[in-house]
């Protein structure tokens, strides 16, 4: 089925732009302000990220004041890949609010269903168009006038509503799966803190040793892309894009045995702890995982292989239970990329409960492993199912 294509600008009837706020203009409560990090791959605005400003600042920022029926997007992105640029979100804010700098909002005509547009902005064709118009390096951005030139398929309004309703149900299932995974992580983090105390302050007085003294550190590398034979194998080569799960057994990219023979790349054993040490994701998240199969890694990841005094699963949660402390150690390289100084990581004090205590915690973890594996498989399934469903919807095959 073929639908007519129209530019986004033809369907926008009103729009607003964000305002710059100085540090002292943010308040603990007051008028909600939508920041760039409120935009995510979900069609719903991340309202937990809202910040606040004063009534005076709101009244002085006329063009940043947003009516409640507007859709919201971002024209700026701290990630070089521009992954959230132009993603359009709905929201549930029922009071007055305003936009931070780099944000954009608009109301669409009655020819366009808002939910349909939100899903349309996540389709491959729309994302490809965003990639073509983005500019910049460390802080990429797009221009509102170019965003409005992007074309979207426009089926009849009744069909738009039907597509949006179907994708809403699928997206809701996907979000619930992820919430289950997050709850399991939160529970195990709480168990760790209850059994052993805060990893930073060590309130229970466990003996300690520096991470560098306890671990073997292995660096990664990228085999030459110009040598096709390096990339024709089946051995997992893990990069940050694979570090979205807590257990790593496979990867998107794979390499051959020849890559190990002709480069300094190493095979890592089961039970290696992986940490992303370079990349813009370190602005807000430190990805950490444990290997459940032999893998190799790229140069943006470090692997830690535990010695006799610390068990891998224990060390995994030792790190995950001090996420904010690790984030505080992230620095910025000369070219703007976020990174860890390895000296800061290696100097971390690791407390060392006796091995029986560590094993007791691991046994609790294993009771949840089956549930987490099931939830993760379900999450991966629903992601792929959602992608397939979306493609069919916008191809007119539903």
C-alpha positions, 0 to 999 in steps of 0.5 A: 500500500502506498501513502502520500508523503508530506513534509512535517512542516506542512502539518505543524501549526504552532511551535516553540523553542527552548530558553537558556537557563543559568545555573542559579535560575534552576530551583528545587520546585516551581515551573517544570523545565524539559531538558534534552535528557527527557527525550529517549527511544520511548515515545513517552517523555521521561518526566522523571528527568524534569528540572524546575525554574522560577515563575519569573524566569518562566514569564520572561521566556515567552517563546519557551512556554509550552501549551500542554497539547504540544509534542516535544523533540530535541535539536541538540544531542550530546552523543556524537551518533545523534541517537535522540535528535528529532525523536518526537515524544508525547508527555503527560504534563498537565501544568505549565512548563517550558523548554530548556535550550536545544529543545523544540515543541510544536502542535500538529494539525488535525490531519495528523495523529500525534501518536502516529507521528511519534512512532513515525519519527522512530522509523528507519527512513526518518532516522536516516533523514536526521543523520543526513541533516545533523551537523557538529562533532561532540555536540551534534545538532539539527535545525528546526527548518530542516527537521520540518523538511523531512517527509513522512507517509500520511495515511488516512487519519483513521489508519493513523489512529489504528497504527498508533494504538497497535504500536502503543500496546506493543511498546507498553509490553516492551517497557514492562519487560524492561521494568522487570529487569530493572527491578531485579537489578535494584533488588540485588543491589539492595541485597549487596548493600545490606550484606556488605555495606556501602562499597565506598565507605566500608562501614562494616570494616572489611579488609581492603586492597586496591583494585590494581592489586587484585585484578589482571587488567586486559585491554581491547583492540579493533582488528583492521577493517581493511582486512576482511578475513579478520571479520569472517569468523564467529568469535564474539568481539564486544564493543559498547553497543553490546554492553546493554545487558549484565551477562555477555555471551555474544556480540553483534560483531564477530572476528576470526582466529586469524585476528588473534594470530596477527594482532595483539587481541586477547581472548577473555575467559568466562567470569571476566568483568567488562567496563566501558571506559571511553564514550559519551555514554559515560555522561550518565551511565557506566556499563558493567557486565560479566562474561558467560562465554569467551569473548574479545573486546574493543579498545573502549572497554577494559576487562578485569580478571579476578584473583583468588581473594574475590569472586567475579560475581561479587566484584560485578555487584561491588562495582554496580553498587557504587554507580554514582561514585564511578560516574564521579570519576569520569573525565573529559578527553581533549577532543570532548569524549568522556573517559576514565583515567585508569589510575583512578579505577586501579586505585579503587579500594575493594573490600574483601569479605571472606569467600563464604560470604561472597558465595552466599551472596552469589547463591542469592544472585543465582536464584534470580538469574533464571528470572532475569534471563527469562525477562531479558529474553522476553525483552529482546523478543519484544524489541525485535517484535516491535521493530517488525511490527513497526516496519509492517505498520508503516509499509501498510501491511497491518 
